[in-house]
Amino acid sequence: MTTPTVIAALPTPFRDTGELDPRAARELFRAVNGIVDGLFVAGTTGEFAALDDAERLMLIEIALEEAGPDRVVAHVGAASAFQAARLAAAAVSLGATRLAAITPYFQPAGPDVVRDYFVRILDAAGDAALYAYLYPDLTNTDVTPEQLAAVPGLAGVKLSGRASGEVALHVAQSYDVYSGNDVQLAAVAEQGGTGVVSGLSAAFPGVFVKLARAVAGGDTAARDAHQEVADEIGAVVGPNISHLKLALDLLGLPGGASRVAAQEVDPAVRSRLVRLIERETA
């Protein structure tokens, strides 16, 4: 089996004042890039909806400088095709060769609207690869595998939320399939998926890279051991930006503040994170 790809979905560090912290972003991108297979920048974990276009492009440029175009997936999705296409063209002008775009969101979009949205981004992207990003739980837009396959020129798809349960259906459409459900890496690979775009890998990259290698090597004992750790990380950190940023801070990496509305981390969660990190870094 080919080793599943682990792409880290990176959070965006902000200062306590709410301003983007480019220096902290560079430090984080550099640290994680040396371990995983790629960086996913300015996505949901990166609080893209709370960033203006200039900030998104700044993060993409920093990532390209640190990791190079082959290892960076620049997220350019937006609520409108107009904004997404403009971001795609700007990202490509910075050197991006791999783009991702979440579907239109807030207002539900039908199949024709979704198709037009991706076609317009593809037109703006030139020769850059484009991955559709499906997250129906947050976008209010559902896209079937057959509808996505009808969009000419897509390189693949990232599936998050309830869409992550459709890996096998998308694999059947013969494009690259990534799941946003980090802890299902082994199951994704077994279903023929390409890998994961993993927010947890921003703080715990080694765990998921080791799991991917164990899966590819057929080492059942190692896979089970790494899976147990991955499951624990998922249970403690979850899809929670505040928990992820706290984990980074505890690891000595810049998590920073958040812009999106986020509750304070429960003291019990903090204690579990401290114990987990102490064990994994011992």
KEFIKE-500102 format. One record per residue (C-alpha): y, z, x. Coordinates in steps of 0.2 Angstrom, whole numbers, padded with zeros to 4 digits, always signed. Example, Ala and Ser with C-alpha at 12.3 -4.5 7.8 and 13.67 -1.06 7.14 Angstrom:
-0022+0039+0062;-0005+0036+0068;
END
This chain:
+0000+0000+0000;+0018-0004+0006;+0028+0012+0009;+0039+0015-0006;+0057+0014-0002;+0068+0029-0003;+0087+0026-0006;+0098+0041-0007;+0110+0042-0021;+0125+0050-0013;+0137+0062-0021;+0155+0060-0018;+0164+0075-0009;+0180+0080-0016;+0193+0093-0010;+0197+0108-0021;+0213+0099-0026;+0202+0085-0033;+0206+0073-0020;+0193+0062-0012;+0188+0068+0005;+0184+0052+0015;+0180+0062+0031;+0167+0073+0022;+0160+0057+0014;+0158+0049+0031;+0149+0064+0038;+0137+0065+0023;+0133+0047+0024;+0130+0047+0042;+0119+0062+0041;+0108+0055+0027;+0107+0037+0033;+0098+0042+0048;+0083+0048+0038;+0081+0037+0022;+0079+0018+0019;+0096+0016+0011;+0112+0023+0003;+0117+0021-0015;+0136+0023-0016;+0148+0027-0030;+0134+0028-0043;+0131+0041-0057;+0127+0055-0044;+0143+0049-0035;+0154+0053-0051;+0159+0035-0052;+0167+0037-0069;+0179+0049-0061;+0184+0037-0047;+0197+0024-0048;+0193+0007-0041;+0202+0010-0024;+0192+0026-0021;+0176+0017-0025;+0179+0003-0013;+0184+0016+0000;+0167+0024-0002;+0158+0008-0001;+0168+0003+0015;+0164+0020+0023;+0145+0017+0019;+0145+0000+0026;+0153+0006+0042;+0140+0019+0044;+0125+0011+0038;+0128-0008+0038;+0126-0020+0023;+0107-0021+0023;+0106-0002+0020;+0120+0000+0007;+0119-0003-0012;+0136-0003-0018;+0138+0002-0036;+0151-0009-0045;+0146-0006-0064;+0160-0002-0076;+0163-0001-0095;+0169-0019-0095;+0163-0035-0087;+0181-0038-0081;+0182-0023-0071;+0164-0024-0064;+0166-0042-0059;+0183-0037-0050;+0174-0023-0041;+0160-0034-0036;+0171-0047-0028;+0180-0034-0019;+0165-0025-0012;+0158-0042-0006;+0174-0045+0003;+0171-0029+0012;+0154-0035+0018;+0143-0028+0004;+0127-0039+0002;+0118-0028-0011;+0126-0022-0027;+0121-0012-0042;+0129-0012-0059;+0126+0000-0073;+0126-0008-0091;+0142-0007-0101;+0144+0010-0108;+0152+0021-0121;+0152+0007-0134;+0134+0001-0137;+0131-0017-0130;+0119-0029-0138;+0108-0042-0128;+0121-0056-0128;+0135-0044-0122;+0123-0037-0108;+0118-0054-0102;+0136-0060-0101;+0141-0044-0092;+0128-0047-0078;+0131-0066-0077;+0150-0063-0074;+0146-0050-0061;+0133-0062-0053;+0147-0076-0053;+0159-0064-0044;+0146-0058-0032;+0142-0074-0024;+0126-0073-0013;+0125-0054-0014;+0110-0047-0022;+0113-0038-0039;+0102-0024-0046;+0104-0020-0065;+0106-0001-0068;+0099+0005-0085;+0103+0023-0090;+0102+0022-0109;+0104+0041-0111;+0121+0040-0105;+0127+0022-0108;+0122+0021-0127;+0115+0003-0122;+0096-0001-0122;+0090-0016-0113;+0072-0021-0114;+0062-0028-0099;+0062-0045-0108;+0080-0045-0111;+0084-0041-0093;+0072-0054-0087;+0082-0067-0096;+0097-0064-0085;+0095-0077-0071;+0098-0071-0053;+0095-0053-0054;+0086-0045-0039;+0079-0030-0048;+0083-0015-0058;+0086+0004-0057;+0079+0014-0071;+0085+0031-0075;+0083+0043-0090;+0071+0038-0103;+0071+0020-0095;+0062+0028-0080;+0046+0028-0091;+0046+0009-0091;+0042+0005-0073;+0026-0004-0077;+0034-0015-0090;+0048-0020-0078;+0036-0023-0064;+0028-0036-0075;+0044-0046-0075;+0042-0049-0056;+0058-0042-0049;+0061-0026-0038;+0060-0010-0048;+0067+0007-0043;+0066+0023-0053;+0080+0036-0053;+0067+0049-0057;+0065+0056-0039;+0049+0066-0041;+0039+0052-0049;+0039+0042-0032;+0021+0042-0031;+0018+0036-0049;+0031+0023-0046;+0022+0016-0031;+0006+0016-0040;+0013+0006-0054;+0019-0007-0042;+0037-0001-0041;+0048-0004-0026;+0053+0014-0024;+0066+0027-0029;+0085+0029-0029;+0085+0047-0027;+0099+0060-0029;+0088+0074-0022;+0086+0064-0006;+0105+0067-0002;+0100+0085+0001;+0082+0084+0005;+0079+0067+0012;+0064+0072+0023;+0054+0078+0009;+0054+0061+0000;+0052+0051+0015;+0037+0061+0020;+0030+0059+0002;+0033+0040+0003;+0023+0039+0019;+0009+0050+0013;+0007+0039-0003;+0007+0023+0007;-0006+0030+0020;-0017+0036+0006;-0017+0054+0013;-0020+0063-0003;-0019+0081+0005;-0002+0077+0012;+0004+0068-0004;+0000+0083-0014;+0008+0095-0002;+0024+0085-0002;+0024+0082-0021;+0023+0101-0024;+0039+0103-0013;+0047+0088-0022;+0043+0095-0039;+0050+0112-0034;+0066+0104-0028;+0067+0094-0044;+0065+0110-0054;+0079+0119-0045;+0091+0106-0042;+0087+0094-0056;+0099+0080-0061;+0114+0092-0059;+0128+0087-0048;+0134+0105-0046;+0117+0111-0040;+0115+0096-0028;+0132+0099-0020;+0128+0118-0018;+0112+0113-0009;+0122+0102+0003;+0134+0116+0006;+0120+0128+0010;+0113+0115+0022;+0129+0114+0031;+0133+0097+0024;+0149+0092+0014;+0145+0093-0004;+0162+0098-0009;+0170+0100-0026;+0167+0090-0042;+0178+0080-0053;+0167+0079-0068;+0166+0093-0080;+0153+0105-0072;+0148+0123-0075;+0147+0135-0061;+0130+0137-0053;+0120+0152-0061;+0117+0166-0048;+0099+0164-0051;+0099+0146-0047;+0109+0149-0031;+0096+0162-0026;+0082+0150-0029;+0091+0137-0019;+0094+0149-0004;+0075+0153-0003;+0070+0135-0005;+0082+0130+0009;+0077+0144+0020;+0059+0139+0018;+0061+0121+0021;+0072+0123+0036;+0062+0137+0045;
END
